[in-house]
């Protein structure tokens, strides 16, 4: 499965926010863009979609920025991807309903529904905090010698 750049940037940005959630609850798009080397303009569009999806909230003004609407352990991978790629979670259009109802029904029952249910189960079980913890553990595995 290949995720779009928009989904990958949204995930990376939110993991970055989750990593500093306790010490820096509000983060600017500019900080994230610079840290992750992502286009600020593109990231602003992504955060607009994440805000509409109620994954992040925003504060205007000099001390403003974006914050996670819930703790990272309550934000699922589904919440994030559904905010930036809602088409991933819509039902398939009918393929051959008019000419071959039995084939259409078989596709729904044996392919589309199991794939959708399986993906939904996986995406709702992965929390933003799980991904951040993995990223944090990776950073902590370096050994420095003086």
Secondary structure, DSSP 4 states (H G I P E B T S, - for coil): ----HHHHHHHHHHHHHHHTTTT-S-B-HHHHHHHHT--HHHHHHHHHHHHHTTSEEEE-STT-EEEESS-GGG-BHHHHHHHH-GGGGSPPPPSSTTT-HHHHHHHIIIIIHHHHHHHHHHHHH-BHHHHHHHHHHHHTT-----
